[in-house]
Amino acid sequence: MQKTIERREAQEEGNAETRELMYAMLNGDTYTSLQAISALGAMGAPAVEPLVRALLAVDSNARWTVAMALARAGTEAVEPLIGVVLVADDAIKNPAIWALAEIGDQRAVDPLVGTLRTSRSECCRALTAAALLKLGDPAGIAEVEKEFERSGAGFRGLAMEAFEGT
């Protein structure tokens, strides 16, 4: 019984710390925000679920900040980010795609290929192409090359600009 109480207290402390860090990340000055992003990323798995909820709820600019923290959480964030890519609209999907590219986990390749094939947004497709290039998987790169042929030089330029900036 005592161990259960201790685990619950530790979990509540962790939740409070996560909330405080998320508040600092979203409301602090640049330095404070970057420190909070780093701390949330270092927390790993315990921070992922609250960060994904924030990604789905906050405004556009804040989504990119949340995506930075998710990227720093690493592989623990891959499956939840893939879930966002599969169901969210492009405004939410774009930062998730960027975070997946930053993490570099190959589990993201198939969902990103699907997004490249089906998204109607040129911006989303360009970010997805850049992510697939960064991941370096041969099947993903082949899909990007097909999209370059299909969409032309303008799209290639956008995707390469996104790739070079990531």
C-alpha positions as CSV (number, residue, x, y, z in Angstrom):
1,M,0.0,0.0,0.0
2,Q,2.8,2.4,0.9
3,K,4.5,1.8,-2.5
4,T,1.3,2.6,-4.3
5,I,0.9,5.9,-2.4
6,E,4.6,6.7,-3.1
7,R,4.1,6.0,-6.8
8,R,1.0,8.2,-6.9
9,E,2.7,11.0,-5.2
10,A,5.7,10.8,-7.6
11,Q,3.3,10.8,-10.5
12,E,1.4,13.9,-9.2
13,E,4.8,15.7,-8.7
14,G,5.7,14.7,-12.3
15,N,2.4,16.0,-13.6
16,A,2.9,19.3,-11.7
17,E,6.4,19.7,-13.1
18,T,5.2,18.9,-16.6
19,R,2.4,21.6,-16.3
20,E,4.9,24.1,-15.0
21,L,7.4,23.4,-17.8
22,M,4.7,23.6,-20.4
23,Y,3.5,26.9,-19.0
24,A,7.0,28.2,-19.2
25,M,7.5,26.9,-22.7
26,L,4.4,28.5,-24.0
27,N,4.4,31.7,-22.0
28,G,8.0,32.5,-21.2
29,D,10.6,34.6,-23.0
30,T,12.7,32.9,-25.6
31,Y,15.4,31.7,-23.2
32,T,12.9,30.4,-20.7
33,S,10.9,28.7,-23.4
34,L,14.0,27.0,-24.8
35,Q,15.0,25.8,-21.3
36,A,11.5,24.4,-20.7
37,I,11.6,22.6,-24.1
38,S,14.9,21.0,-23.2
39,A,13.6,19.9,-19.8
40,L,10.4,18.5,-21.2
41,G,12.4,16.6,-23.9
42,A,14.7,15.2,-21.1
43,M,11.6,13.9,-19.3
44,G,10.8,11.7,-22.2
45,A,7.7,9.5,-22.0
46,P,5.9,11.3,-19.1
47,A,5.9,14.5,-21.1
48,V,4.8,13.1,-24.4
49,E,1.0,12.7,-23.8
50,P,0.6,16.3,-22.4
51,L,2.7,17.6,-25.2
52,V,0.6,15.8,-27.9
53,R,-2.6,17.2,-26.2
54,A,-1.1,20.7,-26.4
55,L,-0.1,20.2,-30.1
56,L,-3.7,19.4,-30.8
57,A,-5.1,22.4,-28.8
58,V,-2.8,25.4,-29.1
59,D,-2.5,28.0,-31.8
60,S,-0.3,27.7,-34.9
61,N,2.8,29.5,-33.5
62,A,2.7,27.5,-30.3
63,R,2.4,24.2,-32.2
64,W,5.9,24.6,-33.5
65,T,7.2,25.2,-30.0
66,V,5.4,22.1,-28.8
67,A,6.9,20.2,-31.7
68,M,10.4,21.2,-30.6
69,A,9.8,19.6,-27.2
70,L,8.3,16.5,-28.8
71,A,11.3,16.1,-31.1
72,R,13.6,16.4,-28.0
73,A,11.6,13.6,-26.3
74,G,12.9,11.3,-29.0
75,T,11.6,7.9,-29.9
76,E,9.0,7.9,-27.1
77,A,7.1,10.5,-29.2
78,V,7.2,8.7,-32.5
79,E,4.0,6.7,-32.2
80,P,1.9,9.6,-30.9
81,L,3.3,11.9,-33.6
82,I,2.4,9.3,-36.2
83,G,-1.1,9.3,-34.8
84,V,-1.3,13.0,-35.2
85,V,0.0,12.8,-38.8
86,L,-2.6,10.2,-39.6
87,V,-5.7,12.1,-38.3
88,A,-5.0,15.8,-37.9
89,D,-5.5,18.6,-40.4
90,D,-2.4,20.1,-42.1
91,A,-2.0,23.0,-39.7
92,I,-1.4,20.5,-36.9
93,K,0.2,17.8,-39.1
94,N,3.0,20.1,-40.3
95,P,4.8,20.5,-37.0
96,A,4.3,16.8,-36.2
97,I,6.0,15.9,-39.5
98,W,8.9,18.2,-38.7
99,A,9.3,16.6,-35.3
100,L,9.3,13.1,-36.8
101,A,12.1,14.2,-39.2
102,E,14.1,15.5,-36.3
103,I,13.7,12.3,-34.3
104,G,14.8,10.3,-37.3
105,D,12.9,7.1,-36.5
106,Q,12.2,4.9,-39.6
107,R,8.7,4.0,-38.2
108,A,7.6,7.3,-39.6
109,V,8.4,6.5,-43.3
110,D,5.2,4.7,-44.3
111,P,2.8,7.2,-42.7
112,L,4.8,10.1,-44.2
113,V,4.7,8.4,-47.7
114,G,0.9,8.2,-47.2
115,T,0.8,11.9,-46.4
116,L,2.9,12.8,-49.4
117,R,0.5,10.9,-51.6
118,T,-2.7,12.2,-50.2
119,S,-2.3,15.7,-48.8
120,R,-3.9,18.4,-50.8
121,S,-1.7,21.1,-49.3
122,E,1.5,21.8,-51.2
123,C,3.1,23.1,-48.0
124,C,2.3,19.9,-46.2
125,R,3.6,17.8,-49.1
126,A,6.8,19.8,-49.3
127,L,7.5,19.4,-45.5
128,T,6.7,15.7,-45.9
129,A,9.1,15.3,-48.8
130,A,11.8,17.1,-46.8
131,A,11.1,14.8,-43.8
132,L,11.4,11.7,-46.0
133,L,14.7,12.9,-47.5
134,K,16.0,13.6,-44.0
135,L,15.0,10.1,-42.9
136,G,17.0,8.7,-45.8
137,D,14.9,5.5,-46.3
138,P,15.2,4.3,-49.9
139,A,11.4,3.7,-50.3
140,G,10.7,7.2,-48.9
141,I,13.3,8.8,-51.2
142,A,11.8,7.0,-54.2
143,E,8.4,8.4,-53.4
144,V,9.8,11.9,-53.1
145,E,11.5,11.5,-56.5
146,K,8.1,10.4,-58.0
147,E,6.5,13.5,-56.4
148,F,9.2,15.7,-57.8
149,E,8.5,14.3,-61.3
150,R,4.7,14.7,-60.9
151,S,4.7,18.1,-59.3
152,G,7.6,19.8,-61.1
153,A,10.5,22.2,-60.4
154,G,8.5,24.6,-58.2
155,F,7.5,21.8,-55.8
156,R,11.1,20.4,-55.8
157,G,12.3,23.9,-54.9
158,L,9.9,24.2,-51.9
159,A,10.8,20.7,-50.7
160,M,14.5,21.3,-51.0
161,E,14.2,24.6,-49.2
162,A,12.3,22.8,-46.3
163,F,15.0,20.1,-46.4
164,E,17.9,22.5,-46.1
165,G,16.1,24.4,-43.4
166,T,15.5,21.4,-41.2
